Every structure is written in C-alpha cells, then in structure tokens.
Amino acid sequence: SSSGGGGSSDDDSDDGDNISGQAPGHEAAMPVDPLPAFKSPEQLSAELITLSTVPRSRWANLAALDAIKQRNRPVDPPKAPQAAPFFLPVKAGLAPALDVDTSNVLAAHKHGSHVLNFSALQVDSPFQKLLLQCADQADYEPLLQAMGDMSLSAIDFEIRSLSILHEYRQLHAFLSFVLASLRKKQCVELVQSYLQLFLKVHGDTLMRAQSLQDVMQDLLAEEKLFGTRLEGLFQSVMCLVNFFKQAKI
C-alpha cells in the first residue's frame, strides 16, 4: 500500500509541473512587438519626379473651368427672390468662416478725414497674404498645401484676383512659387495645372511687364529642362519595351 501511495505522489508532482497546460520541452512564446506602420517619405529622391496625392477632380479641369460653367449655366435667367436675404462676408476656402476684418477699410477714415482713400480698399485676401509671406521667406510649402485643400472655384478665383499693383509683386511671387516647385520636382501635376490657368488669365500682362522678364526666363529654362528630362525617360522605357517585344528568347 505504501508503494501505491508513492506512485500517487509522483503522479501529483508530474501534474504540478505541467499545470500550465503546455507540452513538455516547449517554452512559453514571448510577445512580439508589432512593427511600426510604414510611412512613405514625401520624395524618395531629389532626382525623381513626385506627384501629389490631391484628387484629380481638384486640378484636372482647372483651365477649362470657365467653359464648364458656361456649359452648365441654366437656360432660364435667375429670378430675384421676393425678399433678398442679408449676406455676410465670408472667407474663401472649403471651411466657410465669417470675414470680420474691416481694419483696412476703417483706416481710410483716420484723422477725421471724410476723403475716402481708395488704396485702403485694396484688401489682400488670405491667399494673397500667404503668397507674399511665402515669397518673402522663400518657402512655398505652406502655399502648396493650402492650394491642395482649396476647391476648383476657389483656386480659379484667387489666381484671377492676383493684383498688378506694386510692380506686379503678386504675379512675381506666383511665378517664383511655380519655379521653386518645379526645381524641387514635387506635385508637378498640380503646379503645371496652376501655371496653365495663370498664363491663360495673365498672359497679356506678362508680355508687357518688364519687371517679370527675368523670372519668366528662368521659368522657361526650367520648363525646357523638365520637358527634356521627362521625354528622355519616356524614350528609355519605350526602347526597353520594343526590345523585349522583338527579342527572340
């Protein structure tokens, strides 16, 4: 009977060793930390041409927006409402907000003068202020990001509203923005779409503005270099495709 009791004690000790429920000879698996999510850089290389992630609907038809509006115009003329509502000034952008900044207009009546200063009515929009600020700092990344968030109509309005005052300062700043973006090779389809509309709207002004000749010459040289390099890449790919199509393997 004593041997039977000893056998039972051995069985209990074996059960105590395997109480975790794991097979003998196997160690407990260590928890594995999850791999961090991969985030693609904005540009893989300075030699590569990088496209943007902005939807095509926000830039593809920018130059033809006026034709689209003309085609979609209603046949019947709009009827005036019986009681016209009161409209408050709003800021341009996807998120509407009230524009309550009247400091520039009120400055026309300072010193008790009743003569209206028309130069004070030339109020720059937030887009124009951002454009000039980026030009002064030679950093156009905030402007490019802001234009990517704007609608087609807002971009069309802002480009058409660029002023020719102060020696074409705003036009010069916009051309410098396009030139800097092409040199960085980032968001090229967006920049080309913006440039197409800009030339369509302000082409006559650019032809007679002597102060813009230098930046336009630089932009023309950059466009030629960009087109030549892009054409060379396409030719290389076409040669490889033709070679593999005709090769006898």
Contacts in CASP RR format, 6 or more apart in sequence:
PFRMAT RR
TARGET T0000
AUTHOR 0000-0000-0000
METHOD contacts of the structure
MODEL  1
SSSGGGGSSDDDSDDGDNISGQAPGHEAAMPVDPLPAFKSPEQLSAELIT
LSTVPRSRWANLAALDAIKQRNRPVDPPKAPQAAPFFLPVKAGLAPALDV
DTSNVLAAHKHGSHVLNFSALQVDSPFQKLLLQCADQADYEPLLQAMGDM
SLSAIDFEIRSLSILHEYRQLHAFLSFVLASLRKKQCVELVQSYLQLFLK
VHGDTLMRAQSLQDVMQDLLAEEKLFGTRLEGLFQSVMCLVNFFKQAKI
18 24 0 8 1.000
20 28 0 8 1.000
22 28 0 8 1.000
42 50 0 8 1.000
42 186 0 8 1.000
43 50 0 8 1.000
43 184 0 8 1.000
43 185 0 8 1.000
43 186 0 8 1.000
44 50 0 8 1.000
46 184 0 8 1.000
46 185 0 8 1.000
47 185 0 8 1.000
48 185 0 8 1.000
49 185 0 8 1.000
49 188 0 8 1.000
49 230 0 8 1.000
50 185 0 8 1.000
50 186 0 8 1.000
50 187 0 8 1.000
50 188 0 8 1.000
51 187 0 8 1.000
51 188 0 8 1.000
51 189 0 8 1.000
52 148 0 8 1.000
52 186 0 8 1.000
52 187 0 8 1.000
52 189 0 8 1.000
52 190 0 8 1.000
54 148 0 8 1.000
54 187 0 8 1.000
54 190 0 8 1.000
57 152 0 8 1.000
58 148 0 8 1.000
58 150 0 8 1.000
58 151 0 8 1.000
58 152 0 8 1.000
58 155 0 8 1.000
59 148 0 8 1.000
59 152 0 8 1.000
59 155 0 8 1.000
59 189 0 8 1.000
59 190 0 8 1.000
59 193 0 8 1.000
59 194 0 8 1.000
60 193 0 8 1.000
61 68 0 8 1.000
61 152 0 8 1.000
62 152 0 8 1.000
62 155 0 8 1.000
62 156 0 8 1.000
62 193 0 8 1.000
62 194 0 8 1.000
62 196 0 8 1.000
62 197 0 8 1.000
63 193 0 8 1.000
63 196 0 8 1.000
63 197 0 8 1.000
63 200 0 8 1.000
65 152 0 8 1.000
65 153 0 8 1.000
65 156 0 8 1.000
65 197 0 8 1.000
66 156 0 8 1.000
88 98 0 8 1.000
89 98 0 8 1.000
89 99 0 8 1.000
89 100 0 8 1.000
90 96 0 8 1.000
90 97 0 8 1.000
90 98 0 8 1.000
90 99 0 8 1.000
91 97 0 8 1.000
91 98 0 8 1.000
91 99 0 8 1.000
91 126 0 8 1.000
92 125 0 8 1.000
92 126 0 8 1.000
92 127 0 8 1.000
92 150 0 8 1.000
92 154 0 8 1.000
92 157 0 8 1.000
92 158 0 8 1.000
93 149 0 8 1.000
93 150 0 8 1.000
93 151 0 8 1.000
93 154 0 8 1.000
94 149 0 8 1.000
94 150 0 8 1.000
94 151 0 8 1.000
94 154 0 8 1.000
101 123 0 8 1.000
104 120 0 8 1.000
104 121 0 8 1.000
104 123 0 8 1.000
105 120 0 8 1.000
105 121 0 8 1.000
105 123 0 8 1.000
107 117 0 8 1.000
107 120 0 8 1.000
108 116 0 8 1.000
108 117 0 8 1.000
108 120 0 8 1.000
108 121 0 8 1.000
109 116 0 8 1.000
122 163 0 8 1.000
122 165 0 8 1.000
124 132 0 8 1.000
124 163 0 8 1.000
125 158 0 8 1.000
125 161 0 8 1.000
127 146 0 8 1.000
127 150 0 8 1.000
127 158 0 8 1.000
128 158 0 8 1.000
128 161 0 8 1.000
128 162 0 8 1.000
128 163 0 8 1.000
128 170 0 8 1.000
130 142 0 8 1.000
130 143 0 8 1.000
130 146 0 8 1.000
131 143 0 8 1.000
131 170 0 8 1.000
131 173 0 8 1.000
131 174 0 8 1.000
131 177 0 8 1.000
132 169 0 8 1.000
132 170 0 8 1.000
132 173 0 8 1.000
134 140 0 8 1.000
134 141 0 8 1.000
134 142 0 8 1.000
134 143 0 8 1.000
134 173 0 8 1.000
134 177 0 8 1.000
135 172 0 8 1.000
135 173 0 8 1.000
135 176 0 8 1.000
135 177 0 8 1.000
138 180 0 8 1.000
140 176 0 8 1.000
140 177 0 8 1.000
140 180 0 8 1.000
140 181 0 8 1.000
143 177 0 8 1.000
144 177 0 8 1.000
144 181 0 8 1.000
144 186 0 8 1.000
144 187 0 8 1.000
144 190 0 8 1.000
144 191 0 8 1.000
147 155 0 8 1.000
147 190 0 8 1.000
147 194 0 8 1.000
148 190 0 8 1.000
150 158 0 8 1.000
155 194 0 8 1.000
155 197 0 8 1.000
156 197 0 8 1.000
159 174 0 8 1.000
159 194 0 8 1.000
159 197 0 8 1.000
159 198 0 8 1.000
159 201 0 8 1.000
160 201 0 8 1.000
162 170 0 8 1.000
162 171 0 8 1.000
162 174 0 8 1.000
162 198 0 8 1.000
162 202 0 8 1.000
163 169 0 8 1.000
163 170 0 8 1.000
164 170 0 8 1.000
164 171 0 8 1.000
164 205 0 8 1.000
164 209 0 8 1.000
167 211 0 8 1.000
168 205 0 8 1.000
168 209 0 8 1.000
168 211 0 8 1.000
168 212 0 8 1.000
171 202 0 8 1.000
171 205 0 8 1.000
171 206 0 8 1.000
171 209 0 8 1.000
171 212 0 8 1.000
172 211 0 8 1.000
172 212 0 8 1.000
172 215 0 8 1.000
174 198 0 8 1.000
175 198 0 8 1.000
175 212 0 8 1.000
175 215 0 8 1.000
175 216 0 8 1.000
175 219 0 8 1.000
176 215 0 8 1.000
178 191 0 8 1.000
178 194 0 8 1.000
178 195 0 8 1.000
178 198 0 8 1.000
178 219 0 8 1.000
179 215 0 8 1.000
179 218 0 8 1.000
179 219 0 8 1.000
179 222 0 8 1.000
181 187 0 8 1.000
181 188 0 8 1.000
181 191 0 8 1.000
182 188 0 8 1.000
182 191 0 8 1.000
182 219 0 8 1.000
182 222 0 8 1.000
182 223 0 8 1.000
182 226 0 8 1.000
183 222 0 8 1.000
188 226 0 8 1.000
199 206 0 8 1.000
206 212 0 8 1.000
206 216 0 8 1.000
END
